[in-house]
Amino acid sequence: MTIKRLGDATHIADAVIHGDVVYLAGAVAEEPVSSSVYEQTKNILQQIDTLLAQAGSDKTKLLRTQIFLADISTFAEMNKAWGEWVPKGQAPARATVEAKLADPQWKVEIVVTAAR
């Protein structure tokens, strides 16, 4: 079975496709300066839509999601954007935790696994 990588895989691939499973790298906001958790989450979810499409998948095929919040007290704000995005009745298995992210401007990081 072949492995396909999307993006510049010098240090990290944006996505890895193995068989009928798509593994996305952790995505963070492209313009995090002064963005709210809600805005950062919406931006990340747009990136996920794009990567899933490139991999031959979409958000209706999500299997598992990990969400990292710099401050767990912003859970409701993130979850509002998530709820607007995820198709009703098709939510994946999900874990949401508080974590220190690599850049203090990032408030949210999301990792997704999906079927093709």
N, C-alpha and C positions, 0 to 999 in steps of 0.2 A: 504494500500500500504506500502511495507516495505522500509526501508532506510538502505543502505549498505555503510559502510565506508572503504576506503582503506588506508593503512599505519597505523602508530601508532597514534591513535586518543586520546591520553592522553590530549594533549593541542590543537592539530589541526590535522584534517584529511587531507591526501594528496588529496583525492577526496571523494565526497559524491554522491551516486547514488540514485535517487528517481524516481521511474517509469522509463520513457525513457529519463530522463535528467541527465547529468553528470556535476557536479559542481567541478571544480578544485580549490584548494587553490592557493594563489599567489606563483608563482615559481620564484626563483632567481638563479643566476649562482652558480654551485657547487664549482668552483675554481675561485673566482672573482679577486684574487690578480693580478694586472697588466694586466687584460684582457680588451680588447677594448669593446665598446658597441656592436659592431658587433659580436665579439666572445661570449660575455655573452648572447646575444639574441639567437645565434645558439645553445648554450648549453641549454638554457631554453626551446627552441622549441623541442629539443631532449627529454628532460624530459617530456614535454607535450605529445609527441608521445607515449612514454612508458606508461604513466598513462592512456591515452585514450584507448590504446590497452588493458590494464588490466581491464578497465571498459566496454569493449565491444564496443568501438567507435573508431573513427579516425578523422583526421583533415578535412575530407570531410563533416563532420557533425557538424562543428562549428556553434554555434548560435550567440554567443556574446563574445567579448574579451575586456578586459581593460588592457592598457599598461601604466605603470608608469615609467617615466624617471627621473633620478636624475637631469639631465640637458637637457632641451627641445632642446637646440642647437644640440644635438646628434640624433635628430629625423631621419634624412636621413640615418645615419649609422644603426640605428635599423630597419628602414623601408626596407633597402636593404636586410637584413637577412630575414625579414618577407616576402618580395616579392619572395624570392627564395624558401620559405617553403610553403606558402599557395597555395593550388591548384587554378589554373587559373579559374576564373568564380565562385569560391566557397568561396569567402571571407565572413567572418561573419560581423555583425554589430560591430563597433569597436570605442572605445574612447581611446585617447592617451593624457596623461597629465603629467606635471612636478610635482614631489612630492619628499619630503625628505624621503628617504628610511631608514629602520631600522639600516642598517650597511652602513657606508660611502664607503665601497668597492663595494657594489652593485650599479650598474648603471641602471639596468633594472629590473622590476618585471612585470610578466604577469599573468593575471587571465583569465580563459577560462570557458565557459559553452558550452556544446555540447549535441546533441541528441545521442541516442544509436541506 
